[in-house]
Amino acid sequence: MTSNLVELRPNRRLLDHGFEGYKLNLNSLPQHRFNLQSDVDRLYPDDIQYSFIHAKLFALHNHLVPDLWDHAFNFYYIDKNQQVRNITFENINNTIQQAIVYDVPASEERKSGNFNLCLQFPSSHLAVISDGRGYLHIVDTGTRNKPATEKSQWQTIHSTLALEGKYFVIVDTRVQDTDCKEVLHCLLQSVEQNEKHFNSVLTWITLENEGQGWKQVATRQIQGKGIVHYAAFEVGCTAIYIASDNLFKFTSDSERDIIMPSKEQPRQIIYTWLQTAEDITITLQLENKFNKNLLHVNVTPLTIKVSYAGKDFVNGKLSHKVDSELTTWNVQDNGQVDVLITKAESMLWDGLIEGGDSNGEQIMDATLVEDTHRRLAHLCSETEVTDKSIIALSTQELEECDAASEEDTVLVRLDATHHMVTHRVPLSVHQYLFTQQLEIQQAPALCLRHDVDACIWQPYPQLVNSDSWPIKHHGTLMAFGYVQSSKQNRKFITCPVNFSYAVVSEATRHIFIYKNTPNTDCQLRKRTEGTMKSVKVGQQNVINVEKNGEVLGINATNEYLFVLTQSVFLAIEVQ
């Protein structure tokens, strides 16, 4: 099975080439600051977690977890006592409620190699929690669309040592409901070291509940070198999407045997053919002392068959008609046989046999090649062009953020049934920026740089009875691709689901907010002429969060930007 190449073509209606950039707005945005009742649990990498994969998993871990199944401003984090705390923000009176909803079971003391705790909501009544020590907990949350102080306590309904003692983080979860059972898919990421480098290991575990409790029924493992930018389940859980700099492939599957694709055997050429506009010469080689009586040549206007001692050398339907009565062949003492067939019409053929023939190879006629070069000579020149009116591109005018990525990043669709890559999306010229959940039932969307802009792409399931993998352009953050690349200290990047603004958050000092709404009243003066020109510009707001401590989590909604630090919860009014 060969993979299909998918090209990302932005919707021109969602691009604005007249957008000039962002203008700094010195007006401060309203902020609401609240102290947490208990500090956020934060774990740092230890001496054995020194790879770039570890650094990314720890540094970019978002400790502020939104509940996408609840339309209210409900957020969760895990505190230093290993308790899940709920924060409900009331936007009417700008207050919050805080409450403990769950105590994570204490399996053992923390030790070297552990990860941060993870929390995800695969459905409106379930939560999946990893304790960073190797245990995975399935939790019944009950109804969550209530304020924090009115929620009931969550209950553990299943706990398992998921990866036989390996430590992991949760990448994605998805629930499938059928008439008789509930199926939970969990994608877990761990890190393994071999002799040369560190590998990212994605383990896909499947659990079922038929009314008598949860049990693990399947385990698949996908492995590759280096970091994983993006990984998510397809809606039907028949495939997985992975964006990375290196090839990832299935290494184990408890349900199906992994059949490695057989290597293609080198093509064995048993004859060659050379053509002019009038005729074709077919050449094949037999042994030195051969029996001429065993050589058979049969040419009709549309077919050809050349065989020796029962073995076919050339056999099939010709691409075009020939004059079979003019067919001749010549046999030499060294075993070389030349068959000359005359074309019915003067023309060059694309191939000898209709549909192609792997046993034959075309040899270009030297006179034909020379004639082609002669006819194209006017398009070539051996002298240097000295016309100074042509302005060449100066690489000195390029900035660092304009440089193409040196990493060969690719987004792939891995089919779980055949364990093969079905589709590939090259991302080398589309720098991966961040992930955003646009639709709760779909896979997370990807934000990719497109020239100076940033485009949000939503992958959808592969169409039934089709080789197409639809990836739709949903929105654009104007000039954000260029702007974010200049922020070398960026930690989190995000945007709301309506794409009205984008956010770049540093770890400790500033948060930059870029509002896309263009202001057409802005005017710029052209220095050479002194004339004024109206331009479209957005607004940039800068927020200093240094006094609140390091930013550990962030979430953008259409109206507010929520920020979590070690001991503070911030609600910033953006709109």
C-alpha positions as CSV (number, residue, x, y, z in Angstrom):
1,M,0.0,0.0,0.0
2,T,1.5,3.3,-1.1
3,S,0.8,6.5,0.8
4,N,-1.1,9.4,-0.8
5,L,0.4,12.9,-0.7
6,V,-2.0,15.6,0.6
7,E,-1.4,19.2,-0.3
8,L,-2.6,21.9,2.0
9,R,-4.2,24.7,0.0
10,P,-5.5,27.7,2.1
11,N,-8.9,29.1,1.4
12,R,-8.2,32.5,-0.2
13,R,-11.3,33.9,1.3
14,L,-9.8,33.4,4.7
15,L,-6.7,35.4,3.8
16,D,-6.2,39.1,3.9
17,H,-3.2,40.3,1.9
18,G,-4.0,43.9,2.8
19,F,-3.3,43.3,6.5
20,E,-0.1,45.2,7.4
21,G,0.6,44.0,11.0
22,Y,-0.1,45.0,14.6
23,K,0.1,48.3,16.4
24,L,0.9,48.4,20.1
25,N,-2.1,49.4,22.3
26,L,-1.0,51.0,25.5
27,N,-4.4,50.6,27.1
28,S,-4.4,47.9,29.8
29,L,-6.8,45.0,29.6
30,P,-9.0,44.4,32.7
31,Q,-7.5,41.6,34.8
32,H,-9.0,39.6,37.7
33,R,-6.5,37.9,39.9
34,F,-7.3,35.1,42.4
35,N,-5.1,33.3,44.8
36,L,-5.3,29.5,44.7
37,Q,-6.2,27.6,47.8
38,S,-3.4,25.1,47.1
39,D,-0.4,25.5,44.8
40,V,-0.1,23.7,41.5
41,D,1.8,20.4,41.5
42,R,4.8,20.9,39.3
43,L,7.5,18.2,38.6
44,Y,10.9,18.9,37.0
45,P,13.0,16.5,34.9
46,D,15.7,14.6,36.8
47,D,19.2,13.4,35.9
48,I,18.0,10.6,33.6
49,Q,15.4,12.7,31.8
50,Y,17.9,14.9,29.9
51,S,16.8,14.4,26.3
52,F,15.0,17.1,24.2
53,I,11.9,14.9,24.3
54,H,11.9,15.1,28.1
55,A,12.5,18.8,28.1
56,K,9.5,19.3,25.8
57,L,7.2,17.1,27.8
58,F,8.0,18.9,31.0
59,A,8.3,22.5,29.9
60,L,5.2,22.6,27.6
61,H,2.9,20.6,30.0
62,N,-0.3,22.7,30.3
63,H,-1.4,22.4,33.9
64,L,-4.7,24.3,33.3
65,V,-7.2,21.8,32.0
66,P,-10.5,23.1,30.4
67,D,-13.7,21.1,30.3
68,L,-14.8,21.3,26.7
69,W,-17.9,19.3,27.5
70,D,-19.1,22.2,29.7
71,H,-19.9,25.5,28.2
72,A,-19.3,27.4,31.5
73,F,-15.9,28.6,32.6
74,N,-14.9,25.4,34.4
75,F,-11.2,24.6,34.8
76,Y,-9.2,22.0,36.6
77,Y,-5.7,21.6,37.9
78,I,-3.9,19.1,40.2
79,D,-2.4,20.6,43.4
80,K,0.7,19.6,45.4
81,N,-1.4,17.2,47.5
82,Q,-2.3,15.2,44.4
83,Q,-5.9,16.4,44.5
84,V,-7.9,17.5,41.4
85,R,-9.3,21.0,42.1
86,N,-12.1,22.7,40.1
87,I,-12.1,26.4,39.5
88,T,-15.4,28.0,38.2
89,F,-15.1,31.6,37.0
90,E,-18.3,33.7,37.2
91,N,-18.1,36.3,34.5
92,I,-21.2,38.2,35.8
93,N,-19.6,39.3,39.1
94,N,-16.0,38.3,38.2
95,T,-15.5,35.9,41.0
96,I,-14.3,32.3,41.3
97,Q,-15.3,29.2,43.2
98,Q,-12.7,26.6,44.2
99,A,-13.3,23.0,45.4
100,I,-11.6,19.6,45.6
101,V,-13.4,17.1,43.4
102,Y,-11.0,14.1,43.5
103,D,-8.1,12.6,45.4
104,V,-5.7,10.8,43.1
105,P,-4.9,7.4,44.6
106,A,-1.4,7.3,46.0
107,S,0.3,4.2,44.4
108,E,3.8,4.8,45.6
109,E,6.3,7.6,46.4
110,R,7.7,9.6,43.5
111,K,11.0,8.5,42.1
112,S,13.4,9.1,39.3
113,G,11.8,9.0,35.8
114,N,8.3,10.0,36.9
115,F,6.2,12.5,34.9
116,N,3.7,15.2,35.8
117,L,0.1,14.1,36.4
118,C,-2.3,14.3,33.5
119,L,-6.0,14.8,33.3
120,Q,-8.3,14.5,30.2
121,F,-12.1,14.3,29.7
122,P,-13.0,11.8,26.9
123,S,-16.8,12.2,27.6
124,S,-19.3,14.3,29.6
125,H,-19.2,11.8,32.5
126,L,-15.7,10.3,32.4
127,A,-12.2,11.5,33.2
128,V,-8.9,9.8,32.6
129,I,-6.0,10.5,35.0
130,S,-2.4,9.4,34.9
131,D,-0.4,9.7,38.1
132,G,3.0,10.0,36.4
133,R,4.1,6.8,38.2
134,G,2.7,4.3,35.7
135,Y,-0.9,4.1,36.8
136,L,-3.9,5.0,34.7
137,H,-7.2,5.8,36.5
138,I,-10.7,5.9,34.9
139,V,-12.9,8.2,36.9
140,D,-16.7,8.7,37.0
141,T,-17.2,12.4,37.3
142,G,-21.0,12.5,37.2
143,T,-22.5,15.8,35.9
144,R,-19.9,18.4,35.5
145,N,-21.9,21.4,34.3
146,K,-22.3,22.8,37.8
147,P,-20.3,25.4,39.8
148,A,-17.3,24.0,41.7
149,T,-18.9,24.1,45.1
150,E,-22.0,22.2,43.9
151,K,-20.2,19.3,42.2
152,S,-20.2,15.8,43.7
153,Q,-17.0,13.9,44.4
154,W,-15.6,11.9,41.6
155,Q,-15.3,8.1,42.0
156,T,-12.5,5.8,40.7
157,I,-14.1,3.0,38.7
158,H,-10.9,1.4,37.3
159,S,-7.1,1.6,37.9
160,T,-4.4,-0.2,36.0
161,L,-0.7,-0.3,35.7
162,A,-1.0,0.6,32.0
163,L,2.5,0.0,30.6
164,E,4.0,-2.6,32.9
165,G,5.9,-0.1,35.0
166,K,6.8,2.4,32.3
167,Y,6.1,6.0,33.0
168,F,4.0,8.1,30.6
169,V,1.8,11.1,29.9
170,I,-1.7,11.1,28.3
171,V,-1.7,12.4,24.7
172,D,-5.3,11.8,23.7
173,T,-8.5,9.9,24.8
174,R,-11.7,9.0,23.0
175,V,-14.9,7.1,24.0
176,Q,-17.0,5.1,21.6
177,D,-20.5,4.2,22.7
178,T,-22.3,1.2,21.2
179,D,-25.6,-0.5,22.1
180,C,-24.0,-3.1,24.4
181,K,-20.6,-1.7,25.5
182,E,-18.5,1.4,26.1
183,V,-15.0,1.5,24.5
184,L,-12.3,3.8,25.7
185,H,-9.2,4.5,23.7
186,C,-6.1,6.1,25.4
187,L,-3.0,7.3,23.6
188,L,0.0,7.3,26.0
189,Q,3.5,8.7,25.4
190,S,6.6,7.3,27.0
191,V,10.3,7.7,26.3
192,E,12.8,5.0,25.7
193,Q,16.6,5.2,25.3
194,N,18.6,3.0,23.0
195,E,22.3,3.0,22.3
196,K,22.3,6.0,20.0
197,H,19.3,8.2,20.8
198,F,15.9,8.6,22.6
199,N,12.7,7.3,21.0
200,S,9.1,8.5,21.5
201,V,6.8,5.5,22.1
202,L,3.1,6.0,21.6
203,T,1.1,3.2,23.2
204,W,-2.6,2.9,22.1
205,I,-4.6,0.9,24.7
206,T,-8.2,0.0,24.3
207,L,-10.5,-0.7,27.3
208,E,-14.1,-2.0,27.2
209,N,-17.0,-1.8,29.6
210,E,-19.9,-4.2,29.0
211,G,-21.6,-3.3,32.3
212,Q,-19.4,-5.4,34.5
213,G,-16.4,-3.0,34.8
214,W,-13.6,-1.9,32.6
215,K,-11.0,-4.3,31.2
216,Q,-8.1,-3.8,28.8
217,V,-8.6,-5.7,25.5
218,A,-6.0,-4.4,23.1
219,T,-2.6,-2.8,23.1
220,R,-0.8,-1.3,20.1
221,Q,2.6,0.4,20.1
222,I,4.0,3.0,17.7
223,Q,7.6,4.1,17.9
224,G,9.9,6.7,16.3
225,K,12.9,8.8,16.9
226,G,12.6,12.3,18.3
227,I,9.7,14.5,19.5
228,V,6.0,14.2,18.6
229,H,4.5,17.6,17.7
230,Y,1.0,16.3,17.4
231,A,-0.8,13.0,17.9
232,A,-4.5,12.3,18.0
233,F,-7.1,9.6,17.2
234,E,-9.2,9.7,14.2
235,V,-12.9,9.9,15.1
236,G,-13.7,6.3,14.4
237,C,-10.5,5.2,16.1
238,T,-9.4,3.3,12.9
239,A,-6.3,5.4,12.5
240,I,-4.0,7.8,14.3
241,Y,-2.6,11.2,13.1
242,I,1.0,12.0,14.0
243,A,3.1,15.0,13.2
244,S,6.9,14.5,13.8
245,D,10.3,15.1,12.3
246,N,11.0,11.3,11.9
247,L,9.2,8.2,10.7
248,F,6.8,6.5,13.2
249,K,5.6,3.0,12.6
250,F,3.7,0.2,14.4
251,T,6.0,-2.1,16.4
252,S,3.4,-4.3,18.1
253,D,-0.3,-5.0,18.0
254,S,-2.1,-7.5,20.3
255,E,-5.0,-7.9,17.9
256,R,-3.3,-8.3,14.5
257,D,0.1,-9.5,13.3
258,I,2.2,-6.7,11.8
259,I,3.2,-7.7,8.3
260,M,6.3,-5.9,7.2
261,P,6.1,-4.7,3.6
262,S,8.2,-6.8,1.3
263,K,11.1,-5.1,-0.4
264,E,10.7,-4.7,-4.1
265,Q,13.0,-6.9,-6.1
266,P,15.3,-5.1,-8.5
267,R,13.8,-5.0,-12.0
268,Q,15.3,-7.5,-14.3
269,I,15.6,-6.1,-17.9
270,I,15.5,-8.9,-20.5
271,Y,15.1,-6.7,-23.5
272,T,15.6,-3.1,-24.7
273,W,13.8,-1.0,-27.3
274,L,14.8,2.0,-29.3
275,Q,12.5,4.1,-31.5
276,T,12.5,6.7,-34.2
277,A,9.5,8.4,-35.6
278,E,9.2,5.6,-38.2
279,D,10.1,2.3,-36.6
280,I,11.1,0.5,-33.4
281,T,14.0,-1.9,-32.8
282,I,13.7,-4.5,-30.0
283,T,17.0,-6.1,-28.8
284,L,17.3,-9.2,-26.6
285,Q,20.2,-11.4,-25.7
286,L,20.2,-15.2,-25.9
287,E,23.0,-17.6,-25.1
288,N,25.9,-17.9,-27.5
289,K,25.1,-21.4,-28.9
290,F,21.3,-21.2,-29.4
291,N,18.9,-23.1,-31.6
292,K,17.4,-20.7,-34.2
293,N,14.5,-23.1,-34.6
294,L,13.4,-22.4,-31.1
295,L,13.1,-18.7,-31.7
296,H,9.6,-17.5,-32.5
297,V,8.6,-14.0,-33.5
298,N,4.9,-13.2,-34.0
299,V,3.8,-9.6,-34.8
300,T,0.2,-8.5,-35.7
301,P,-0.9,-4.9,-36.2
302,L,-1.7,-4.6,-32.4
303,T,0.2,-7.4,-30.6
304,I,3.7,-8.7,-30.4
305,K,5.2,-12.0,-29.0
306,V,8.9,-12.9,-29.0
307,S,9.8,-16.2,-27.3
308,Y,12.6,-18.7,-27.2
309,A,12.4,-22.3,-26.0
310,G,9.0,-21.6,-24.5
311,K,10.1,-18.5,-22.6
312,D,8.4,-15.2,-23.5
313,F,10.7,-12.2,-23.8
314,V,8.2,-9.8,-25.2
315,N,4.5,-10.5,-25.0
316,G,1.5,-8.0,-25.0
317,K,-0.6,-5.5,-26.8
318,L,1.3,-2.7,-28.6
319,S,0.6,0.9,-27.7
320,H,-0.2,1.8,-31.3
321,K,-0.7,0.0,-34.6
322,V,2.2,-1.3,-36.7
323,D,2.6,-2.6,-40.2
324,S,3.2,-6.2,-39.3
325,E,4.0,-7.3,-42.9
326,L,7.2,-5.2,-42.8
327,T,8.5,-6.9,-39.6
328,T,12.1,-8.3,-39.8
329,W,14.6,-9.7,-37.4
330,N,18.3,-10.3,-37.4
331,V,20.1,-13.1,-35.4
332,Q,23.8,-12.7,-34.6
333,D,26.3,-15.4,-33.7
334,N,26.8,-14.0,-30.1
335,G,23.1,-14.6,-29.4
336,Q,21.8,-11.0,-30.0
337,V,18.4,-10.8,-31.6
338,D,17.2,-7.5,-33.2
339,V,13.5,-7.3,-34.2
340,L,12.5,-4.3,-36.4
341,I,8.9,-3.3,-36.5
342,T,7.5,-0.4,-38.6
343,K,5.0,2.0,-37.2
344,A,1.7,2.5,-39.0
345,E,1.8,6.3,-38.3
346,S,4.8,8.5,-37.9
347,M,4.9,9.5,-34.2
348,L,6.8,8.9,-31.0
349,W,5.4,6.3,-28.6
350,D,5.2,6.8,-24.8
351,G,5.7,3.0,-24.3
352,L,6.1,-0.2,-26.3
353,I,3.5,-2.3,-24.5
354,E,0.2,-0.9,-23.5
355,G,0.1,-0.5,-19.7
356,G,3.9,-0.8,-19.5
357,D,6.3,-3.8,-19.2
358,S,8.7,-4.1,-16.3
359,N,10.9,-6.5,-18.4
360,G,11.8,-3.9,-21.0
361,E,13.7,-0.6,-21.0
362,Q,13.7,2.1,-23.6
363,I,17.0,3.4,-24.9
364,M,17.0,6.9,-26.3
365,D,18.1,7.4,-29.9
366,A,21.2,9.6,-29.9
367,T,20.1,11.4,-33.1
368,L,16.7,12.0,-31.5
369,V,18.2,13.5,-28.4
370,E,20.5,15.8,-30.4
371,D,17.6,17.0,-32.5
372,T,15.6,17.8,-29.3
373,H,18.5,19.8,-27.9
374,R,18.9,21.7,-31.2
375,R,15.2,22.6,-31.1
376,L,15.4,23.9,-27.5
377,A,18.7,25.7,-27.9
378,H,17.0,29.1,-28.1
379,L,15.9,28.6,-24.4
380,C,19.5,28.1,-23.2
381,S,22.6,30.2,-23.2
382,E,26.2,29.6,-22.4
383,T,26.9,33.3,-21.7
384,E,26.1,35.1,-18.4
385,V,23.2,37.5,-18.3
386,T,24.5,41.0,-17.6
387,D,21.3,42.9,-17.7
388,K,21.5,45.0,-14.5
389,S,17.9,46.0,-14.7
390,I,16.9,42.6,-13.3
391,I,16.9,42.9,-9.5
392,A,18.1,39.8,-7.8
393,L,16.9,38.6,-4.4
394,S,19.4,39.5,-1.6
395,T,19.6,36.9,1.1
396,Q,20.9,39.7,3.4
397,E,17.4,41.1,3.4
398,L,16.0,37.9,4.9
399,E,15.5,37.7,8.6
400,E,16.1,34.7,10.8
401,C,12.4,33.9,11.1
402,D,12.1,33.8,7.3
403,A,14.5,30.8,7.1
404,A,12.9,27.5,6.1
405,S,12.9,24.7,8.7
406,E,15.8,22.3,8.5
407,E,13.6,19.6,10.0
408,D,11.6,17.4,7.6
409,T,8.3,17.5,9.6
410,V,5.5,15.4,8.2
411,L,1.9,14.9,9.3
412,V,0.8,11.3,8.6
413,R,-2.3,9.2,8.9
414,L,-1.4,5.7,10.2
415,D,-4.0,3.0,9.5
416,A,-4.6,0.7,12.5
417,T,-5.8,-2.2,10.4
418,H,-2.9,-2.4,7.9
419,H,-0.3,-0.7,10.1
420,M,0.6,1.5,7.1
421,V,0.9,5.2,6.4
422,T,-2.0,6.0,4.1
423,H,-1.5,9.7,3.7
424,R,1.4,12.2,4.1
425,V,1.3,16.0,4.5
426,P,4.7,17.6,4.2
427,L,5.1,20.4,6.8
428,S,8.7,21.5,6.2
429,V,7.5,24.8,4.8
430,H,4.5,25.0,7.2
431,Q,6.0,25.3,10.6
432,Y,3.9,23.6,13.3
433,L,2.8,26.2,15.9
434,F,0.2,24.7,18.3
435,T,-2.9,22.6,18.6
436,Q,-6.5,23.8,19.3
437,Q,-9.7,21.8,19.9
438,L,-12.3,23.3,17.6
439,E,-15.0,20.6,17.7
440,I,-15.4,18.2,20.6
441,Q,-16.2,15.2,18.5
442,Q,-13.3,15.8,16.0
443,A,-9.5,15.4,16.3
444,P,-7.7,18.6,17.5
445,A,-6.9,21.1,14.8
446,L,-3.4,22.2,13.9
447,C,-2.1,25.7,13.5
448,L,0.6,25.9,10.8
449,R,2.6,28.8,9.5
450,H,1.7,29.8,5.9
451,D,4.0,32.5,4.7
452,V,3.6,35.3,7.3
453,D,0.2,34.1,8.4
454,A,-0.9,31.2,10.6
455,C,-3.6,28.9,9.3
456,I,-5.7,26.6,11.4
457,W,-6.4,23.2,9.8
458,Q,-9.0,20.7,10.9
459,P,-8.4,17.0,9.9
460,Y,-11.5,14.9,9.3
461,P,-11.9,11.1,8.9
462,Q,-11.0,9.5,5.6
463,L,-14.0,9.5,3.3
464,V,-15.7,6.1,2.8
465,N,-14.8,4.3,-0.4
466,S,-12.3,7.0,-1.2
467,D,-8.5,7.6,-0.9
468,S,-9.2,11.2,0.1
469,W,-8.2,12.5,3.6
470,P,-10.0,15.9,4.0
471,I,-8.1,18.6,5.9
472,K,-10.0,21.8,5.9
473,H,-8.7,25.4,6.4
474,H,-11.0,26.8,9.1
475,G,-9.4,30.2,10.0
476,T,-6.4,32.5,9.8
477,L,-4.4,34.4,12.3
478,M,-3.2,37.4,10.2
479,A,0.6,37.9,10.2
480,F,0.9,35.7,13.3
481,G,3.3,33.3,11.7
482,Y,5.8,36.1,11.3
483,V,5.1,37.7,14.7
484,Q,5.4,34.6,16.8
485,S,8.8,33.6,15.3
486,S,10.4,36.7,16.8
487,K,9.4,35.7,20.3
488,Q,12.4,33.5,21.2
489,N,11.2,33.0,24.8
490,R,7.8,31.8,24.0
491,K,6.3,28.9,26.0
492,F,2.6,28.7,25.2
493,I,0.9,29.7,22.0
494,T,-2.9,29.5,21.6
495,C,-6.0,31.2,20.2
496,P,-9.8,31.0,20.8
497,V,-12.1,28.9,18.7
498,N,-13.4,32.1,16.8
499,F,-9.8,33.1,15.9
500,S,-10.4,36.7,17.0
501,Y,-7.0,36.9,18.7
502,A,-3.8,35.0,19.2
503,V,-1.6,34.6,22.3
504,V,2.2,34.1,22.9
505,S,3.1,33.5,26.5
506,E,6.6,33.7,27.9
507,A,7.4,31.6,30.9
508,T,7.9,34.3,33.5
509,R,7.7,37.9,32.1
510,H,5.1,38.8,29.4
511,I,2.0,37.6,27.6
512,F,1.5,39.1,24.1
513,I,-2.1,39.3,22.8
514,Y,-2.6,40.0,19.0
515,K,-6.2,41.0,18.1
516,N,-7.0,40.2,14.4
517,T,-9.8,42.8,14.1
518,P,-8.3,45.3,11.6
519,N,-8.3,49.0,12.4
520,T,-8.7,50.8,9.0
521,D,-8.4,54.3,10.7
522,C,-4.6,53.8,11.0
523,Q,-2.5,55.7,8.6
524,L,1.2,55.5,7.7
525,R,3.4,58.0,6.0
526,K,5.5,57.0,3.0
527,R,9.0,58.4,3.7
528,T,10.0,59.0,0.1
529,E,6.9,60.9,-0.9
530,G,5.5,62.2,2.4
531,T,2.0,60.9,1.5
532,M,-0.4,59.3,4.0
533,K,-1.8,55.8,3.4
534,S,-4.6,54.1,5.2
535,V,-3.7,50.5,6.2
536,K,-5.2,47.6,8.0
537,V,-3.6,46.9,11.3
538,G,-4.5,44.8,14.4
539,Q,-3.8,45.6,18.0
540,Q,-1.1,44.2,20.2
541,N,-1.5,44.2,24.0
542,V,1.4,43.3,26.4
543,I,0.7,42.0,29.9
544,N,3.3,41.8,32.5
545,V,2.9,38.6,34.6
546,E,6.3,38.6,36.3
547,K,5.0,39.2,39.8
548,N,2.6,36.2,39.6
549,G,5.4,33.6,39.0
550,E,6.0,31.2,36.1
551,V,3.1,30.6,33.7
552,L,2.1,26.9,34.1
553,G,-1.1,26.8,32.1
554,I,-3.1,28.9,29.7
555,N,-6.5,28.7,27.9
556,A,-8.1,31.2,25.5
557,T,-11.8,31.6,25.1
558,N,-13.7,34.1,22.9
559,E,-14.0,36.6,25.8
560,Y,-11.3,35.8,28.3
561,L,-7.7,34.6,28.5
562,F,-7.2,32.4,31.6
563,V,-3.7,32.0,33.0
564,L,-2.5,29.6,35.7
565,T,0.7,30.1,37.7
566,Q,2.1,28.3,40.8
567,S,-0.3,30.0,43.2
568,V,-2.4,32.5,41.1
569,F,-5.3,32.2,38.6
570,L,-5.7,35.1,36.2
571,A,-8.8,36.0,34.1
572,I,-8.0,38.6,31.4
573,E,-10.8,40.3,29.6
574,V,-9.7,40.3,25.9
575,Q,-13.0,41.3,24.2
